[in-house]
Amino acid sequence: MKYLIAGLGNPGVDYENTRHNIGYKILDALAGASNIVFSDKRYGWVAEYKYKSRIFILLKPTTFMNLSGRAVNYWLQKENIEIENLLVLADDLALPFGTLRLRAKGSDAGHNGLKNINEVLGRQDYARLRFGIGDNFRQGQQVDYVLSEWDKEEKKELPFLIDKCVDIIHSFGTIGITMTMNQFNQRKQNGQ
C-alpha cells in the first residue's frame, strides 16, 4: 500500500522557519527521525519511507505554495497512488495555534496551496491535516503574518505538535482516515 504525504511550503531559506512552511517542517521531522533524506526531484524534494509494511512518499513541493497542485498531481500519477491515499499538510489561519484538524475532504478555506491542488486535481475529496497557526495579525497583515517566523512561545510547543502530526500520518496510513479523525480530532475537542 502506497501513500503520498505532501507537506506544503515554499522553498528557500527566506521561508524556512515561517508559519506557512509547517508542512515542510513536519516532513523534515519525520525524515530526521527515520534517518531518510530528501532528494531533489521533479517539482519537489522527495523521500520514500516505510512504516508497518506501508510505503509513504514524502513530498515537499518546490513549485511554491500557489502552484502546489502541479507537484501533487505529478507524484500521484508517477507513483500510481489513489486519491484516498493522499494526505496534504497545510497551515490554517482559521484555527487557533496548535489545533490540529484532520479532514477527509473540504474547501480550500482561502489557502492558496489547497486552492491550487483543488483546481489541478479537479476535486477536493482528499485528506488534509490543517495545522492551526492562529490569526494574531492586524487587518491587511495576513501575508506578513503567514510568512513570518514563529514567536518564542510557539517555538516551545512546536516539537510536541510536530510529533503529534507524525503520529497522525502513521495512523492515517495504518488504520485509515475515519478512525484517525475519531482518535485525534476528538482528543483536541475534549481538551485531552
Backbone as JSON Lines, residues from 0, in Angstrom:
{"i":0,"aa":"M","n":[0.85,-1.19,0.0],"ca":[0.0,0.0,0.0],"c":[0.89,1.24,0.0]}
{"i":1,"aa":"K","n":[0.58,2.18,-0.88],"ca":[1.4,3.37,-1.07],"c":[0.59,4.63,-0.75]}
{"i":2,"aa":"Y","n":[1.27,5.6,-0.1],"ca":[0.64,6.86,0.3],"c":[1.51,8.03,-0.15]}
{"i":3,"aa":"L","n":[0.85,9.13,-0.52],"ca":[1.57,10.37,-0.81],"c":[1.26,11.35,0.31]}
{"i":4,"aa":"I","n":[2.29,11.77,1.02],"ca":[2.14,12.76,2.08],"c":[2.81,14.04,1.59]}
{"i":5,"aa":"A","n":[2.01,15.05,1.29],"ca":[2.51,16.31,0.72],"c":[2.5,17.39,1.8]}
{"i":6,"aa":"G","n":[3.69,17.83,2.18],"ca":[3.82,18.91,3.16],"c":[4.03,20.22,2.43]}
{"i":7,"aa":"L","n":[3.05,21.13,2.53],"ca":[3.12,22.37,1.77],"c":[4.06,23.39,2.41]}
{"i":8,"aa":"G","n":[4.68,24.18,1.54],"ca":[5.6,25.22,1.97],"c":[6.19,25.9,0.76]}
{"i":9,"aa":"N","n":[7.14,26.78,1.02],"ca":[7.86,27.48,-0.03],"c":[9.34,27.15,0.08]}
{"i":10,"aa":"P","n":[10.01,26.9,-1.05],"ca":[11.45,26.62,-1.0],"c":[12.25,27.88,-0.72]}
{"i":11,"aa":"G","n":[13.43,27.69,-0.16],"ca":[14.34,28.82,0.06],"c":[14.5,29.16,1.53]}
{"i":12,"aa":"V","n":[15.69,29.66,1.87],"ca":[16.0,29.96,3.27],"c":[15.13,31.08,3.84]}
{"i":13,"aa":"D","n":[14.65,31.97,3.01],"ca":[13.8,33.06,3.5],"c":[12.5,32.56,4.1]}
{"i":14,"aa":"Y","n":[12.05,31.39,3.67],"ca":[10.77,30.85,4.13],"c":[10.92,29.72,5.14]}
{"i":15,"aa":"E","n":[12.14,29.27,5.36],"ca":[12.4,28.03,6.07],"c":[11.66,27.89,7.41]}
{"i":16,"aa":"N","n":[11.68,28.92,8.24],"ca":[11.09,28.82,9.58],"c":[9.8,29.61,9.73]}
{"i":17,"aa":"T","n":[9.1,29.81,8.62],"ca":[7.85,30.58,8.67],"c":[6.66,29.68,8.97]}
{"i":18,"aa":"R","n":[5.59,30.31,9.41],"ca":[4.36,29.58,9.71],"c":[3.83,28.85,8.48]}
{"i":19,"aa":"H","n":[3.97,29.47,7.32],"ca":[3.45,28.9,6.08],"c":[4.16,27.6,5.69]}
{"i":20,"aa":"N","n":[5.33,27.36,6.28],"ca":[6.13,26.18,5.92],"c":[5.99,25.03,6.91]}
{"i":21,"aa":"I","n":[4.92,25.0,7.68],"ca":[4.78,23.94,8.66],"c":[4.7,22.56,8.0]}
{"i":22,"aa":"G","n":[4.16,22.48,6.8],"ca":[4.12,21.19,6.09],"c":[5.51,20.64,5.84]}
{"i":23,"aa":"Y","n":[6.43,21.5,5.44],"ca":[7.83,21.11,5.26],"c":[8.42,20.63,6.59]}
{"i":24,"aa":"K","n":[8.16,21.41,7.66],"ca":[8.74,21.11,8.97],"c":[8.3,19.74,9.48]}
{"i":25,"aa":"I","n":[7.04,19.41,9.28],"ca":[6.53,18.12,9.74],"c":[7.25,16.99,9.0]}
{"i":26,"aa":"L","n":[7.38,17.13,7.68],"ca":[8.06,16.08,6.91],"c":[9.55,16.02,7.23]}
{"i":27,"aa":"D","n":[10.17,17.16,7.52],"ca":[11.58,17.16,7.93],"c":[11.76,16.37,9.23]}
{"i":28,"aa":"A","n":[10.83,16.56,10.16],"ca":[10.9,15.84,11.44],"c":[10.72,14.35,11.23]}
{"i":29,"aa":"L","n":[9.78,13.97,10.39],"ca":[9.54,12.56,10.1],"c":[10.77,11.94,9.44]}
{"i":30,"aa":"A","n":[11.34,12.63,8.48],"ca":[12.53,12.12,7.78],"c":[13.71,12.02,8.74]}
{"i":31,"aa":"G","n":[13.9,13.04,9.57],"ca":[15.01,13.06,10.51],"c":[14.93,11.91,11.51]}
{"i":32,"aa":"A","n":[13.74,11.64,12.02],"ca":[13.55,10.56,12.99],"c":[13.73,9.19,12.35]}
{"i":33,"aa":"S","n":[13.59,9.12,11.04],"ca":[13.67,7.85,10.32],"c":[14.97,7.67,9.57]}
{"i":34,"aa":"N","n":[15.87,8.64,9.72],"ca":[17.18,8.59,9.04],"c":[17.05,8.45,7.52]}
{"i":35,"aa":"I","n":[16.1,9.18,6.94],"ca":[15.99,9.21,5.49],"c":[16.23,10.65,5.03]}
{"i":36,"aa":"V","n":[16.65,10.81,3.79],"ca":[16.93,12.14,3.27],"c":[16.09,12.4,2.02]}
{"i":37,"aa":"F","n":[15.83,13.67,1.8],"ca":[15.08,14.08,0.62],"c":[16.03,14.23,-0.56]}
{"i":38,"aa":"S","n":[15.53,13.88,-1.74],"ca":[16.26,14.08,-3.0],"c":[15.54,15.13,-3.82]}
{"i":39,"aa":"D","n":[16.3,15.93,-4.52],"ca":[15.73,16.96,-5.38],"c":[15.23,16.29,-6.66]}
{"i":40,"aa":"K","n":[13.91,16.2,-6.81],"ca":[13.31,15.54,-7.96],"c":[12.38,16.52,-8.68]}
{"i":41,"aa":"R","n":[11.65,16.01,-9.64],"ca":[10.75,16.88,-10.41],"c":[9.66,17.46,-9.51]}
{"i":42,"aa":"Y","n":[9.53,18.75,-9.52],"ca":[8.52,19.51,-8.78],"c":[8.63,19.41,-7.26]}
{"i":43,"aa":"G","n":[9.7,18.81,-6.73],"ca":[9.77,18.78,-5.28],"c":[10.93,17.98,-4.72]}
{"i":44,"aa":"W","n":[11.08,18.09,-3.41],"ca":[12.0,17.24,-2.67],"c":[11.21,16.02,-2.23]}
{"i":45,"aa":"V","n":[11.76,14.86,-2.5],"ca":[11.01,13.61,-2.3],"c":[11.85,12.62,-1.5]}
{"i":46,"aa":"A","n":[11.18,11.91,-0.61],"ca":[11.82,10.82,0.14],"c":[10.82,9.67,0.24]}
{"i":47,"aa":"E","n":[11.33,8.47,0.31],"ca":[10.47,7.3,0.47],"c":[10.71,6.73,1.86]}
{"i":48,"aa":"Y","n":[9.62,6.39,2.51],"ca":[9.67,5.97,3.9],"c":[8.76,4.75,4.08]}
{"i":49,"aa":"K","n":[9.25,3.73,4.75],"ca":[8.44,2.53,5.0],"c":[8.06,2.47,6.47]}
{"i":50,"aa":"Y","n":[6.78,2.18,6.71],"ca":[6.28,2.07,8.07],"c":[5.18,1.02,8.09]}
{"i":51,"aa":"K","n":[5.36,-0.01,8.9],"ca":[4.38,-1.09,9.05],"c":[3.9,-1.61,7.69]}
{"i":52,"aa":"S","n":[4.82,-1.95,6.85],"ca":[4.6,-2.5,5.51],"c":[3.87,-1.55,4.54]}
{"i":53,"aa":"R","n":[3.75,-0.29,4.92],"ca":[3.23,0.73,4.0],"c":[4.4,1.55,3.45]}
{"i":54,"aa":"I","n":[4.22,2.06,2.26],"ca":[5.23,2.94,1.66],"c":[4.66,4.35,1.64]}
{"i":55,"aa":"F","n":[5.38,5.26,2.25],"ca":[4.99,6.67,2.27],"c":[5.95,7.43,1.36]}
{"i":56,"aa":"I","n":[5.4,8.1,0.35],"ca":[6.18,9.0,-0.48],"c":[6.0,10.38,0.14]}
{"i":57,"aa":"L","n":[7.08,10.94,0.67],"ca":[7.03,12.26,1.3],"c":[7.42,13.3,0.26]}
{"i":58,"aa":"L","n":[6.56,14.3,0.1],"ca":[6.76,15.32,-0.94],"c":[6.73,16.71,-0.33]}
{"i":59,"aa":"K","n":[7.8,17.47,-0.58],"ca":[7.83,18.9,-0.26],"c":[7.89,19.62,-1.61]}
{"i":60,"aa":"P","n":[6.74,20.11,-2.11],"ca":[6.74,20.75,-3.43],"c":[7.68,21.94,-3.49]}
{"i":61,"aa":"T","n":[8.41,22.06,-4.61],"ca":[9.3,23.21,-4.82],"c":[8.71,24.16,-5.85]}
{"i":62,"aa":"T","n":[7.43,24.02,-6.11],"ca":[6.73,24.84,-7.1],"c":[6.26,26.17,-6.51]}
{"i":63,"aa":"F","n":[6.54,26.41,-5.23],"ca":[5.99,27.49,-4.44],"c":[4.53,27.19,-4.15]}
{"i":64,"aa":"M","n":[4.07,27.73,-3.03],"ca":[2.75,27.4,-2.48],"c":[1.63,27.49,-3.51]}
{"i":65,"aa":"N","n":[1.6,28.57,-4.29],"ca":[0.48,28.82,-5.19],"c":[0.38,27.84,-6.35]}
{"i":66,"aa":"L","n":[1.41,27.01,-6.55],"ca":[1.39,26.01,-7.62],"c":[1.59,24.59,-7.08]}
{"i":67,"aa":"S","n":[1.22,24.37,-5.84],"ca":[1.4,23.06,-5.2],"c":[0.7,21.93,-5.94]}
{"i":68,"aa":"G","n":[-0.41,22.24,-6.6],"ca":[-1.18,21.21,-7.3],"c":[-0.38,20.51,-8.39]}
{"i":69,"aa":"R","n":[0.5,21.24,-9.04],"ca":[1.32,20.66,-10.1],"c":[2.17,19.51,-9.54]}
{"i":70,"aa":"A","n":[2.81,19.75,-8.4],"ca":[3.67,18.73,-7.78],"c":[2.85,17.56,-7.26]}
{"i":71,"aa":"V","n":[1.76,17.85,-6.58],"ca":[0.92,16.79,-6.0],"c":[0.37,15.9,-7.11]}
{"i":72,"aa":"N","n":[-0.15,16.5,-8.16],"ca":[-0.71,15.72,-9.26],"c":[0.36,14.86,-9.93]}
{"i":73,"aa":"Y","n":[1.53,15.45,-10.18],"ca":[2.62,14.71,-10.83],"c":[2.99,13.47,-10.03]}
{"i":74,"aa":"W","n":[3.17,13.62,-8.72],"ca":[3.61,12.48,-7.9],"c":[2.5,11.46,-7.66]}
{"i":75,"aa":"L","n":[1.26,11.9,-7.62],"ca":[0.15,10.93,-7.58],"c":[0.2,10.03,-8.81]}
{"i":76,"aa":"Q","n":[0.37,10.67,-9.99],"ca":[0.4,9.92,-11.25],"c":[1.66,9.04,-11.34]}
{"i":77,"aa":"K","n":[2.8,9.63,-11.05],"ca":[4.07,8.91,-11.19],"c":[4.12,7.66,-10.3]}
{"i":78,"aa":"E","n":[3.62,7.78,-9.08],"ca":[3.67,6.66,-8.13],"c":[2.39,5.82,-8.16]}
{"i":79,"aa":"N","n":[1.45,6.19,-9.03],"ca":[0.19,5.45,-9.17],"c":[-0.53,5.31,-7.82]}
{"i":80,"aa":"I","n":[-0.71,6.45,-7.15],"ca":[-1.33,6.48,-5.82],"c":[-2.77,6.96,-5.96]}
{"i":81,"aa":"E","n":[-3.68,6.25,-5.33],"ca":[-5.1,6.61,-5.34],"c":[-5.34,7.87,-4.51]}
{"i":82,"aa":"I","n":[-6.35,8.64,-4.88],"ca":[-6.65,9.9,-4.19],"c":[-6.94,9.68,-2.7]}
{"i":83,"aa":"E","n":[-7.52,8.54,-2.35],"ca":[-7.81,8.29,-0.93],"c":[-6.55,8.03,-0.1]}
{"i":84,"aa":"N","n":[-5.41,7.87,-0.78],"ca":[-4.14,7.68,-0.08],"c":[-3.26,8.93,-0.12]}
{"i":85,"aa":"L","n":[-3.89,10.07,-0.41],"ca":[-3.2,11.36,-0.39],"c":[-3.53,12.08,0.9]}
{"i":86,"aa":"L","n":[-2.49,12.6,1.56],"ca":[-2.67,13.45,2.74],"c":[-1.84,14.71,2.53]}
{"i":87,"aa":"V","n":[-2.5,15.87,2.62],"ca":[-1.83,17.16,2.44],"c":[-1.72,17.85,3.8]}
{"i":88,"aa":"L","n":[-0.53,18.34,4.13],"ca":[-0.28,19.04,5.39],"c":[-0.18,20.52,5.11]}
{"i":89,"aa":"A","n":[-1.0,21.33,5.79],"ca":[-1.02,22.77,5.5],"c":[-1.3,23.58,6.76]}
{"i":90,"aa":"D","n":[-0.86,24.83,6.75],"ca":[-1.16,25.76,7.84],"c":[-2.59,26.25,7.7]}
{"i":91,"aa":"D","n":[-3.18,26.72,8.82],"ca":[-4.55,27.21,8.78],"c":[-4.71,28.39,9.72]}
{"i":92,"aa":"L","n":[-5.04,29.56,9.15],"ca":[-5.27,30.78,9.92],"c":[-6.55,30.73,10.75]}
{"i":93,"aa":"A","n":[-7.51,29.93,10.32],"ca":[-8.82,29.91,10.99],"c":[-8.8,29.1,12.28]}
{"i":94,"aa":"L","n":[-7.73,28.35,12.5],"ca":[-7.63,27.53,13.7],"c":[-6.64,28.17,14.68]}
{"i":95,"aa":"P","n":[-6.95,28.14,15.97],"ca":[-6.0,28.67,16.96],"c":[-4.68,27.91,16.89]}
{"i":96,"aa":"F","n":[-3.61,28.58,17.27],"ca":[-2.3,27.95,17.23],"c":[-2.33,26.61,17.97]}
{"i":97,"aa":"G","n":[-1.76,25.6,17.31],"ca":[-1.63,24.28,17.93],"c":[-2.8,23.35,17.71]}
{"i":98,"aa":"T","n":[-3.91,23.86,17.18],"ca":[-5.04,23.0,16.88],"c":[-4.73,22.2,15.62]}
{"i":99,"aa":"L","n":[-4.89,20.89,15.7],"ca":[-4.65,20.01,14.56],"c":[-6.0,19.44,14.13]}
{"i":100,"aa":"R","n":[-6.34,19.6,12.86],"ca":[-7.64,19.16,12.39],"c":[-7.47,18.33,11.13]}
{"i":101,"aa":"L","n":[-7.81,17.06,11.23],"ca":[-7.75,16.15,10.08],"c":[-9.12,16.08,9.45]}
{"i":102,"aa":"R","n":[-9.18,16.21,8.13],"ca":[-10.44,16.14,7.39],"c":[-10.27,15.25,6.17]}
{"i":103,"aa":"A","n":[-11.33,14.56,5.79],"ca":[-11.31,13.67,4.63],"c":[-11.49,14.44,3.33]}
{"i":104,"aa":"K","n":[-12.04,15.66,3.42],"ca":[-12.27,16.48,2.24],"c":[-12.6,17.89,2.72]}
{"i":105,"aa":"G","n":[-12.77,18.81,1.78],"ca":[-13.17,20.15,2.17],"c":[-12.72,21.21,1.18]}
{"i":106,"aa":"S","n":[-13.14,22.43,1.46],"ca":[-12.78,23.55,0.6],"c":[-11.35,23.98,0.9]}
{"i":107,"aa":"D","n":[-10.86,24.95,0.14],"ca":[-9.51,25.44,0.38],"c":[-9.44,26.41,1.55]}
{"i":108,"aa":"A","n":[-10.59,26.93,1.99],"ca":[-10.67,27.87,3.11],"c":[-9.71,29.05,2.95]}
{"i":109,"aa":"G","n":[-9.51,29.48,1.7],"ca":[-8.65,30.63,1.43],"c":[-7.17,30.32,1.38]}
{"i":110,"aa":"H","n":[-6.79,29.04,1.49],"ca":[-5.38,28.66,1.45],"c":[-4.97,28.45,0.0]}
{"i":111,"aa":"N","n":[-3.99,29.23,-0.47],"ca":[-3.62,29.2,-1.89],"c":[-3.07,27.85,-2.34]}
{"i":112,"aa":"G","n":[-2.34,27.16,-1.47],"ca":[-1.83,25.84,-1.83],"c":[-2.95,24.84,-2.05]}
{"i":113,"aa":"L","n":[-3.9,24.81,-1.1],"ca":[-5.04,23.9,-1.24],"c":[-5.91,24.29,-2.43]}
{"i":114,"aa":"K","n":[-6.05,25.59,-2.66],"ca":[-6.85,26.07,-3.8],"c":[-6.27,25.54,-5.11]}
{"i":115,"aa":"N","n":[-4.95,25.62,-5.25],"ca":[-4.32,25.15,-6.48],"c":[-4.42,23.64,-6.62]}
{"i":116,"aa":"I","n":[-4.28,22.92,-5.52],"ca":[-4.43,21.45,-5.57],"c":[-5.84,21.1,-6.02]}
{"i":117,"aa":"N","n":[-6.86,21.77,-5.45],"ca":[-8.25,21.53,-5.84],"c":[-8.45,21.79,-7.34]}
{"i":118,"aa":"E","n":[-7.86,22.89,-7.83],"ca":[-8.02,23.24,-9.24],"c":[-7.35,22.21,-10.15]}
{"i":119,"aa":"V","n":[-6.12,21.83,-9.81],"ca":[-5.37,20.9,-10.68],"c":[-5.99,19.5,-10.64]}
{"i":120,"aa":"L","n":[-6.36,19.04,-9.45],"ca":[-6.95,17.69,-9.34],"c":[-8.4,17.67,-9.81]}
{"i":121,"aa":"G","n":[-9.05,18.84,-9.81],"ca":[-10.46,18.92,-10.2],"c":[-11.38,18.3,-9.16]}
{"i":122,"aa":"R","n":[-10.91,18.26,-7.92],"ca":[-11.71,17.67,-6.83],"c":[-11.13,18.14,-5.5]}
{"i":123,"aa":"Q","n":[-11.91,17.95,-4.44],"ca":[-11.43,18.33,-3.11],"c":[-11.66,17.22,-2.09]}
{"i":124,"aa":"D","n":[-11.89,16.0,-2.59],"ca":[-12.15,14.86,-1.71],"c":[-10.87,14.1,-1.39]}
{"i":125,"aa":"Y","n":[-9.9,14.8,-0.83],"ca":[-8.65,14.19,-0.39],"c":[-8.4,14.65,1.05]}
{"i":126,"aa":"A","n":[-7.66,13.85,1.79],"ca":[-7.41,14.15,3.2],"c":[-6.44,15.31,3.34]}
{"i":127,"aa":"R","n":[-6.69,16.12,4.36],"ca":[-5.78,17.21,4.68],"c":[-5.68,17.35,6.19]}
{"i":128,"aa":"L","n":[-4.48,17.61,6.63],"ca":[-4.23,17.88,8.05],"c":[-3.91,19.35,8.16]}
{"i":129,"aa":"R","n":[-4.81,20.07,8.82],"ca":[-4.65,21.51,8.98],"c":[-3.99,21.79,10.33]}
{"i":130,"aa":"F","n":[-2.93,22.58,10.29],"ca":[-2.17,22.94,11.48],"c":[-2.51,24.38,11.82]}
{"i":131,"aa":"G","n":[-3.19,24.59,12.94],"ca":[-3.6,25.94,13.32],"c":[-2.43,26.85,13.64]}
{"i":132,"aa":"I","n":[-2.4,28.0,12.97],"ca":[-1.34,28.98,13.24],"c":[-1.92,30.25,13.87]}
{"i":133,"aa":"G","n":[-3.25,30.27,14.07],"ca":[-3.89,31.43,14.67],"c":[-4.02,32.58,13.7]}
{"i":134,"aa":"D","n":[-4.63,33.65,14.18],"ca":[-4.86,34.83,13.33],"c":[-4.47,36.1,14.07]}
{"i":135,"aa":"N","n":[-3.32,36.06,14.7],"ca":[-2.85,37.16,15.53],"c":[-2.17,38.24,14.69]}
{"i":136,"aa":"F","n":[-2.95,38.87,13.82],"ca":[-2.4,39.92,12.97],"c":[-3.48,40.98,12.72]}
{"i":137,"aa":"R","n":[-3.03,42.19,12.38],"ca":[-3.96,43.27,12.07],"c":[-4.49,43.13,10.65]}
{"i":138,"aa":"Q","n":[-5.62,43.74,10.4],"ca":[-6.22,43.69,9.07],"c":[-5.21,44.14,8.02]}
{"i":139,"aa":"G","n":[-5.14,43.35,6.94],"ca":[-4.23,43.65,5.85],"c":[-2.82,43.11,6.04]}
{"i":140,"aa":"Q","n":[-2.58,42.46,7.19],"ca":[-1.24,41.94,7.5],"c":[-1.14,40.42,7.39]}
{"i":141,"aa":"Q","n":[-2.13,39.79,6.76],"ca":[-2.18,38.33,6.69],"c":[-0.94,37.73,6.03]}
{"i":142,"aa":"V","n":[-0.53,38.27,4.89],"ca":[0.62,37.73,4.17],"c":[1.89,37.83,5.03]}
{"i":143,"aa":"D","n":[2.09,39.01,5.65],"ca":[3.26,39.18,6.52],"c":[3.23,38.17,7.67]}
{"i":144,"aa":"Y","n":[2.05,37.92,8.2],"ca":[1.92,37.0,9.34],"c":[2.28,35.57,8.95]}
{"i":145,"aa":"V","n":[1.7,35.06,7.87],"ca":[1.97,33.66,7.5],"c":[3.42,33.47,7.04]}
{"i":146,"aa":"L","n":[4.03,34.54,6.53],"ca":[5.42,34.45,6.07],"c":[6.43,34.91,7.13]}
{"i":147,"aa":"S","n":[5.94,35.09,8.37],"ca":[6.85,35.45,9.46],"c":[7.17,34.2,10.28]}
{"i":148,"aa":"E","n":[8.19,34.32,11.11],"ca":[8.62,33.18,11.92],"c":[7.76,33.05,13.17]}
{"i":149,"aa":"W","n":[7.78,31.86,13.76],"ca":[7.04,31.58,14.99],"c":[7.56,32.45,16.12]}
{"i":150,"aa":"D","n":[6.66,32.82,17.04],"ca":[7.14,33.58,18.19],"c":[7.75,32.62,19.23]}
{"i":151,"aa":"K","n":[8.34,33.17,20.28],"ca":[9.1,32.37,21.25],"c":[8.23,31.3,21.92]}
{"i":152,"aa":"E","n":[7.02,31.66,22.3],"ca":[6.12,30.7,22.97],"c":[5.72,29.57,22.01]}
{"i":153,"aa":"E","n":[5.42,29.93,20.76],"ca":[5.05,28.92,19.76],"c":[6.2,27.96,19.51]}
{"i":154,"aa":"K","n":[7.42,28.49,19.45],"ca":[8.59,27.65,19.19],"c":[8.75,26.57,20.26]}
{"i":155,"aa":"K","n":[8.39,26.89,21.5],"ca":[8.49,25.92,22.59],"c":[7.54,24.74,22.36]}
{"i":156,"aa":"E","n":[6.36,25.02,21.83],"ca":[5.34,23.98,21.64],"c":[5.48,23.2,20.34]}
{"i":157,"aa":"L","n":[6.19,23.77,19.37],"ca":[6.28,23.14,18.05],"c":[6.75,21.69,18.06]}
{"i":158,"aa":"P","n":[7.82,21.33,18.78],"ca":[8.28,19.93,18.72],"c":[7.19,18.93,19.12]}
{"i":159,"aa":"F","n":[6.44,19.23,20.17],"ca":[5.36,18.36,20.61],"c":[4.28,18.25,19.54]}
{"i":160,"aa":"L","n":[3.89,19.39,18.97],"ca":[2.83,19.4,17.96],"c":[3.27,18.67,16.68]}
{"i":161,"aa":"I","n":[4.52,18.86,16.3],"ca":[5.04,18.18,15.11],"c":[5.08,16.67,15.33]}
{"i":162,"aa":"D","n":[5.48,16.24,16.52],"ca":[5.46,14.8,16.85],"c":[4.05,14.24,16.75]}
{"i":163,"aa":"K","n":[3.08,15.02,17.19],"ca":[1.68,14.59,17.1],"c":[1.24,14.46,15.64]}
{"i":164,"aa":"C","n":[1.71,15.37,14.8],"ca":[1.41,15.29,13.37],"c":[2.0,14.02,12.76]}
{"i":165,"aa":"V","n":[3.2,13.66,13.17],"ca":[3.82,12.42,12.68],"c":[2.97,11.22,13.1]}
{"i":166,"aa":"D","n":[2.46,11.24,14.34],"ca":[1.56,10.17,14.8],"c":[0.31,10.09,13.92]}
{"i":167,"aa":"I","n":[-0.23,11.25,13.56],"ca":[-1.42,11.3,12.71],"c":[-1.12,10.71,11.33]}
{"i":168,"aa":"I","n":[0.04,11.04,10.77],"ca":[0.43,10.5,9.46],"c":[0.51,8.97,9.52]}
{"i":169,"aa":"H","n":[1.18,8.45,10.54],"ca":[1.28,7.0,10.7],"c":[-0.1,6.36,10.85]}
{"i":170,"aa":"S","n":[-0.94,6.98,11.65],"ca":[-2.29,6.45,11.87],"c":[-3.11,6.47,10.58]}
{"i":171,"aa":"F","n":[-3.02,7.56,9.83],"ca":[-3.72,7.67,8.55],"c":[-3.36,6.5,7.64]}
{"i":172,"aa":"G","n":[-2.07,6.16,7.59],"ca":[-1.62,5.09,6.71],"c":[-1.91,3.69,7.22]}
{"i":173,"aa":"T","n":[-2.15,3.55,8.51],"ca":[-2.35,2.2,9.05],"c":[-3.79,1.88,9.41]}
{"i":174,"aa":"I","n":[-4.5,2.81,10.05],"ca":[-5.88,2.5,10.44],"c":[-6.92,3.28,9.63]}
{"i":175,"aa":"G","n":[-6.46,4.21,8.78],"ca":[-7.39,4.91,7.9],"c":[-7.85,6.26,8.43]}
{"i":176,"aa":"I","n":[-8.48,7.01,7.56],"ca":[-8.87,8.39,7.85],"c":[-9.94,8.47,8.94]}
{"i":177,"aa":"T","n":[-10.96,7.63,8.88],"ca":[-12.08,7.75,9.82],"c":[-11.64,7.5,11.25]}
{"i":178,"aa":"M","n":[-10.95,6.39,11.48],"ca":[-10.5,6.09,12.83],"c":[-9.47,7.1,13.32]}
{"i":179,"aa":"T","n":[-8.64,7.59,12.41],"ca":[-7.64,8.6,12.8],"c":[-8.32,9.91,13.19]}
{"i":180,"aa":"M","n":[-9.33,10.32,12.43],"ca":[-10.08,11.54,12.79],"c":[-10.73,11.36,14.16]}
{"i":181,"aa":"N","n":[-11.36,10.2,14.38],"ca":[-12.01,9.95,15.67],"c":[-11.02,10.02,16.81]}
{"i":182,"aa":"Q","n":[-9.85,9.46,16.61],"ca":[-8.84,9.41,17.66],"c":[-8.22,10.78,17.94]}
{"i":183,"aa":"F","n":[-7.8,11.49,16.9],"ca":[-7.04,12.72,17.11],"c":[-7.91,13.98,17.16]}
{"i":184,"aa":"N","n":[-8.93,14.08,16.33],"ca":[-9.78,15.27,16.37],"c":[-10.57,15.31,17.67]}
{"i":185,"aa":"Q","n":[-11.04,14.16,18.11],"ca":[-11.83,14.06,19.34],"c":[-11.0,14.5,20.55]}
{"i":186,"aa":"R","n":[-9.76,14.06,20.59],"ca":[-8.87,14.39,21.71],"c":[-8.79,15.89,21.93]}
{"i":187,"aa":"K","n":[-8.6,16.62,20.85],"ca":[-8.44,18.07,20.96],"c":[-9.72,18.71,21.46]}
{"i":188,"aa":"Q","n":[-10.87,18.24,20.97],"ca":[-12.15,18.81,21.37],"c":[-12.43,18.57,22.84]}
{"i":189,"aa":"N","n":[-11.96,17.43,23.36],"ca":[-12.18,17.13,24.77],"c":[-11.14,17.77,25.68]}
{"i":190,"aa":"G","n":[-10.18,18.45,25.07],"ca":[-9.15,19.11,25.83],"c":[-8.12,18.17,26.43]}
{"i":191,"aa":"Q","n":[-8.02,16.97,25.88],"ca":[-7.06,16.0,26.41],"c":[-5.68,16.23,25.85]}
